[in-house]
Amino acid sequence: RLTGEASPYYLFHPHCAARIRDALPEVALVALLRDPVARALSHYNHNLRNKRETRSFAQALAEEDGLLDGELRRMQTDPGYESSAVQHYSYKARGRYAEQLERYFEAFGRDRVLVLRSEDMFADPQRAFELTLAHLGLEPMRLVEYEQRNMGRYRRDEDATLAGLREYFAPHNERLAQMLGQGPLWT
């Protein structure tokens, strides 16, 4: 029998890779990565809809490092500490995928973690399904239907903020591309 579990917070949480390894040492993992700029904007708008956020997107991004710095350090030194600020206001930090994947590669080995881009999955769901099945050691099968879920609606009128965020992520995306042995992932 096989079962699955998914949460975007698992990749980001500093202790999650080790906890998964301890509980499920033979697990096969799939990391689905979204363009970090689109991910940050979606996260922000999710918080707006849930009334967790009142700041502008630009202000939230500008204040993130100061808000999370001590919280992340405390989480790293106290494995029992959970931070609402880290969970809810990590707009930029969650898009720095290379540092997050390093924990999983260290805990499980590179071959146990399949890394896919969300954009590729949306463009060709069958191919993403085939790669996932192969990674899990399952027989190939045809994807009967594919429905996108949890799609939020939000404005995209923060061009200057988005351009600055794209610039911020450029070196992080380059590091990730090198780590994965791929060309540019997002432009």
C-alpha positions as YAML, in Angstrom:
chain: A
units: angstrom
residues:
- id: 1
  name: ARG
  ca: [0.00, 0.00, 0.00]
- id: 2
  name: LEU
  ca: [1.02, 3.50, -0.72]
- id: 3
  name: THR
  ca: [-0.26, 6.70, 0.74]
- id: 4
  name: GLY
  ca: [0.56, 10.32, 0.22]
- id: 5
  name: GLU
  ca: [0.69, 13.49, 2.23]
- id: 6
  name: ALA
  ca: [1.19, 17.05, 1.06]
- id: 7
  name: SER
  ca: [1.79, 20.44, 2.58]
- id: 8
  name: PRO
  ca: [3.72, 23.45, 1.27]
- id: 9
  name: TYR
  ca: [5.01, 24.05, 4.80]
- id: 10
  name: TYR
  ca: [6.86, 20.70, 4.93]
- id: 11
  name: LEU
  ca: [9.55, 21.88, 2.53]
- id: 12
  name: PHE
  ca: [10.12, 25.11, 4.45]
- id: 13
  name: HIS
  ca: [9.99, 24.02, 8.10]
- id: 14
  name: PRO
  ca: [13.58, 23.69, 9.38]
- id: 15
  name: HIS
  ca: [12.99, 20.37, 11.22]
- id: 16
  name: CYS
  ca: [10.58, 18.68, 8.86]
- id: 17
  name: ALA
  ca: [13.10, 16.78, 6.70]
- id: 18
  name: ALA
  ca: [14.70, 15.17, 9.76]
- id: 19
  name: ARG
  ca: [11.31, 14.39, 11.28]
- id: 20
  name: ILE
  ca: [10.10, 12.73, 8.10]
- id: 21
  name: ARG
  ca: [13.35, 10.75, 7.84]
- id: 22
  name: ASP
  ca: [12.98, 9.56, 11.43]
- id: 23
  name: ALA
  ca: [9.34, 8.53, 10.98]
- id: 24
  name: LEU
  ca: [9.54, 7.23, 7.38]
- id: 25
  name: PRO
  ca: [13.15, 6.38, 6.53]
- id: 26
  name: GLU
  ca: [12.27, 4.69, 3.20]
- id: 27
  name: VAL
  ca: [9.90, 7.36, 1.92]
- id: 28
  name: ALA
  ca: [10.07, 8.69, -1.63]
- id: 29
  name: LEU
  ca: [9.47, 12.44, -1.87]
- id: 30
  name: VAL
  ca: [8.20, 14.83, -4.50]
- id: 31
  name: ALA
  ca: [8.91, 18.55, -4.25]
- id: 32
  name: LEU
  ca: [6.65, 20.65, -6.44]
- id: 33
  name: LEU
  ca: [8.13, 24.12, -6.88]
- id: 34
  name: ARG
  ca: [6.29, 27.14, -8.17]
- id: 35
  name: ASP
  ca: [7.82, 30.28, -9.61]
- id: 36
  name: PRO
  ca: [8.85, 31.95, -6.33]
- id: 37
  name: VAL
  ca: [7.49, 35.34, -7.40]
- id: 38
  name: ALA
  ca: [4.07, 33.89, -8.19]
- id: 39
  name: ARG
  ca: [4.28, 31.82, -5.00]
- id: 40
  name: ALA
  ca: [4.98, 34.88, -2.85]
- id: 41
  name: LEU
  ca: [2.16, 36.87, -4.42]
- id: 42
  name: SER
  ca: [-0.25, 33.96, -4.01]
- id: 43
  name: HIS
  ca: [0.80, 33.48, -0.37]
- id: 44
  name: TYR
  ca: [0.27, 37.18, 0.30]
- id: 45
  name: ASN
  ca: [-3.18, 37.17, -1.31]
- id: 46
  name: HIS
  ca: [-4.12, 34.02, 0.60]
- id: 47
  name: ASN
  ca: [-3.30, 35.90, 3.80]
- id: 48
  name: LEU
  ca: [-5.35, 38.89, 2.62]
- id: 49
  name: ARG
  ca: [-8.38, 36.67, 1.96]
- id: 50
  name: ASN
  ca: [-7.98, 35.07, 5.39]
- id: 51
  name: LYS
  ca: [-7.59, 38.49, 7.04]
- id: 52
  name: ARG
  ca: [-4.09, 37.68, 8.33]
- id: 53
  name: GLU
  ca: [-2.49, 40.50, 6.35]
- id: 54
  name: THR
  ca: [-3.20, 44.23, 6.34]
- id: 55
  name: ARG
  ca: [0.04, 45.61, 4.91]
- id: 56
  name: SER
  ca: [0.69, 46.30, 1.25]
- id: 57
  name: PHE
  ca: [2.60, 43.59, -0.60]
- id: 58
  name: ALA
  ca: [5.65, 45.86, -0.85]
- id: 59
  name: GLN
  ca: [5.54, 46.65, 2.87]
- id: 60
  name: ALA
  ca: [5.11, 42.98, 3.83]
- id: 61
  name: LEU
  ca: [8.14, 42.04, 1.73]
- id: 62
  name: ALA
  ca: [10.23, 44.90, 3.13]
- id: 63
  name: GLU
  ca: [9.44, 43.92, 6.73]
- id: 64
  name: GLU
  ca: [9.79, 40.16, 6.30]
- id: 65
  name: ASP
  ca: [13.47, 39.73, 7.17]
- id: 66
  name: GLY
  ca: [13.18, 41.69, 10.40]
- id: 67
  name: LEU
  ca: [10.03, 39.83, 11.39]
- id: 68
  name: LEU
  ca: [11.38, 36.33, 10.69]
- id: 69
  name: ASP
  ca: [15.05, 36.58, 11.62]
- id: 70
  name: GLY
  ca: [14.77, 35.84, 15.33]
- id: 71
  name: GLU
  ca: [11.83, 33.50, 14.83]
- id: 72
  name: LEU
  ca: [13.74, 31.23, 12.43]
- id: 73
  name: ARG
  ca: [16.75, 31.19, 14.76]
- id: 74
  name: ARG
  ca: [14.53, 30.21, 17.66]
- id: 75
  name: MET
  ca: [12.91, 27.43, 15.61]
- id: 76
  name: GLN
  ca: [16.34, 26.09, 14.69]
- id: 77
  name: THR
  ca: [17.57, 26.05, 18.29]
- id: 78
  name: ASP
  ca: [14.29, 24.91, 19.89]
- id: 79
  name: PRO
  ca: [12.77, 22.02, 17.89]
- id: 80
  name: GLY
  ca: [9.49, 22.34, 19.81]
- id: 81
  name: TYR
  ca: [8.97, 26.01, 19.00]
- id: 82
  name: GLU
  ca: [6.38, 26.83, 16.34]
- id: 83
  name: SER
  ca: [6.20, 30.31, 14.90]
- id: 84
  name: SER
  ca: [3.01, 31.73, 13.46]
- id: 85
  name: ALA
  ca: [5.05, 34.55, 11.91]
- id: 86
  name: VAL
  ca: [7.30, 32.07, 10.07]
- id: 87
  name: GLN
  ca: [4.36, 30.03, 8.89]
- id: 88
  name: HIS
  ca: [2.27, 32.96, 7.67]
- id: 89
  name: TYR
  ca: [4.64, 35.76, 6.65]
- id: 90
  name: SER
  ca: [7.49, 33.93, 4.90]
- id: 91
  name: TYR
  ca: [6.76, 35.34, 1.45]
- id: 92
  name: LYS
  ca: [10.37, 35.56, 0.25]
- id: 93
  name: ALA
  ca: [11.92, 32.92, 2.50]
- id: 94
  name: ARG
  ca: [9.74, 30.11, 1.19]
- id: 95
  name: GLY
  ca: [10.82, 30.85, -2.37]
- id: 96
  name: ARG
  ca: [14.49, 30.23, -1.61]
- id: 97
  name: TYR
  ca: [14.12, 26.61, -2.64]
- id: 98
  name: ALA
  ca: [17.78, 25.55, -2.81]
- id: 99
  name: GLU
  ca: [18.37, 26.01, 0.91]
- id: 100
  name: GLN
  ca: [15.20, 24.06, 1.66]
- id: 101
  name: LEU
  ca: [15.97, 21.20, -0.72]
- id: 102
  name: GLU
  ca: [19.47, 20.88, 0.74]
- id: 103
  name: ARG
  ca: [17.95, 19.65, 4.00]
- id: 104
  name: TYR
  ca: [15.99, 16.98, 2.13]
- id: 105
  name: PHE
  ca: [18.92, 15.91, -0.05]
- id: 106
  name: GLU
  ca: [21.04, 15.62, 3.09]
- id: 107
  name: ALA
  ca: [18.39, 13.63, 4.94]
- id: 108
  name: PHE
  ca: [17.34, 11.32, 2.10]
- id: 109
  name: GLY
  ca: [19.84, 11.58, -0.75]
- id: 110
  name: ARG
  ca: [19.22, 13.33, -4.04]
- id: 111
  name: ASP
  ca: [17.74, 10.25, -5.73]
- id: 112
  name: ARG
  ca: [14.87, 9.99, -3.23]
- id: 113
  name: VAL
  ca: [13.55, 13.50, -3.97]
- id: 114
  name: LEU
  ca: [11.84, 14.16, -7.29]
- id: 115
  name: VAL
  ca: [11.78, 17.89, -8.01]
- id: 116
  name: LEU
  ca: [9.12, 19.18, -10.41]
- id: 117
  name: ARG
  ca: [8.09, 22.67, -11.43]
- id: 118
  name: SER
  ca: [4.40, 23.51, -10.99]
- id: 119
  name: GLU
  ca: [4.41, 25.25, -14.35]
- id: 120
  name: ASP
  ca: [5.51, 22.02, -16.05]
- id: 121
  name: MET
  ca: [2.86, 20.03, -14.23]
- id: 122
  name: PHE
  ca: [0.13, 22.46, -15.31]
- id: 123
  name: ALA
  ca: [1.40, 22.49, -18.89]
- id: 124
  name: ASP
  ca: [1.65, 18.67, -19.15]
- id: 125
  name: PRO
  ca: [-0.07, 16.91, -16.24]
- id: 126
  name: GLN
  ca: [0.37, 13.48, -17.85]
- id: 127
  name: ARG
  ca: [4.15, 13.88, -18.04]
- id: 128
  name: ALA
  ca: [4.36, 15.02, -14.41]
- id: 129
  name: PHE
  ca: [2.18, 12.05, -13.42]
- id: 130
  name: GLU
  ca: [4.45, 9.65, -15.34]
- id: 131
  name: LEU
  ca: [7.57, 11.06, -13.69]
- id: 132
  name: THR
  ca: [5.95, 10.78, -10.27]
- id: 133
  name: LEU
  ca: [4.81, 7.20, -10.83]
- id: 134
  name: ALA
  ca: [8.27, 6.20, -12.02]
- id: 135
  name: HIS
  ca: [9.86, 7.89, -9.00]
- id: 136
  name: LEU
  ca: [7.52, 5.97, -6.69]
- id: 137
  name: GLY
  ca: [8.26, 2.69, -8.47]
- id: 138
  name: LEU
  ca: [4.69, 2.33, -9.74]
- id: 139
  name: GLU
  ca: [3.45, 1.04, -13.06]
- id: 140
  name: PRO
  ca: [2.73, 3.64, -15.72]
- id: 141
  name: MET
  ca: [-0.89, 4.60, -16.15]
- id: 142
  name: ARG
  ca: [-2.94, 7.18, -17.95]
- id: 143
  name: LEU
  ca: [-4.14, 10.23, -16.03]
- id: 144
  name: VAL
  ca: [-7.92, 10.13, -16.47]
- id: 145
  name: GLU
  ca: [-8.55, 13.75, -15.59]
- id: 146
  name: TYR
  ca: [-6.71, 16.59, -13.96]
- id: 147
  name: GLU
  ca: [-8.36, 19.47, -12.18]
- id: 148
  name: GLN
  ca: [-6.49, 22.41, -10.71]
- id: 149
  name: ARG
  ca: [-7.59, 23.08, -7.15]
- id: 150
  name: ASN
  ca: [-7.29, 25.90, -4.64]
- id: 151
  name: MET
  ca: [-6.91, 28.56, -7.30]
- id: 152
  name: GLY
  ca: [-7.26, 32.00, -5.81]
- id: 153
  name: ARG
  ca: [-8.14, 35.19, -7.60]
- id: 154
  name: TYR
  ca: [-6.07, 38.28, -6.99]
- id: 155
  name: ARG
  ca: [-4.87, 41.47, -8.57]
- id: 156
  name: ARG
  ca: [-1.47, 41.55, -10.23]
- id: 157
  name: ASP
  ca: [-1.00, 45.30, -10.31]
- id: 158
  name: GLU
  ca: [2.20, 45.55, -8.31]
- id: 159
  name: ASP
  ca: [4.59, 45.60, -11.27]
- id: 160
  name: ALA
  ca: [7.44, 47.43, -9.54]
- id: 161
  name: THR
  ca: [7.21, 45.17, -6.51]
- id: 162
  name: LEU
  ca: [7.11, 42.07, -8.70]
- id: 163
  name: ALA
  ca: [10.12, 43.25, -10.71]
- id: 164
  name: GLY
  ca: [12.08, 43.82, -7.51]
- id: 165
  name: LEU
  ca: [11.04, 40.42, -6.22]
- id: 166
  name: ARG
  ca: [12.13, 38.77, -9.48]
- id: 167
  name: GLU
  ca: [15.52, 40.46, -9.09]
- id: 168
  name: TYR
  ca: [15.72, 39.30, -5.46]
- id: 169
  name: PHE
  ca: [15.08, 35.68, -6.47]
- id: 170
  name: ALA
  ca: [17.48, 35.64, -9.45]
- id: 171
  name: PRO
  ca: [20.57, 34.42, -7.54]
- id: 172
  name: HIS
  ca: [18.48, 31.95, -5.52]
- id: 173
  name: ASN
  ca: [16.96, 30.55, -8.71]
- id: 174
  name: GLU
  ca: [20.40, 30.31, -10.29]
- id: 175
  name: ARG
  ca: [21.68, 28.37, -7.29]
- id: 176
  name: LEU
  ca: [18.70, 26.03, -7.52]
- id: 177
  name: ALA
  ca: [19.20, 25.49, -11.25]
- id: 178
  name: GLN
  ca: [22.85, 24.59, -10.64]
- id: 179
  name: MET
  ca: [21.89, 22.26, -7.80]
- id: 180
  name: LEU
  ca: [19.39, 20.47, -10.04]
- id: 181
  name: GLY
  ca: [21.67, 20.52, -13.09]
- id: 182
  name: GLN
  ca: [19.12, 22.45, -15.14]
- id: 183
  name: GLY
  ca: [19.00, 25.63, -17.13]
- id: 184
  name: PRO
  ca: [17.10, 28.70, -15.97]
- id: 185
  name: LEU
  ca: [13.96, 27.69, -14.09]
- id: 186
  name: TRP
  ca: [12.11, 31.03, -14.03]
- id: 187
  name: THR
  ca: [12.85, 34.32, -15.74]
...
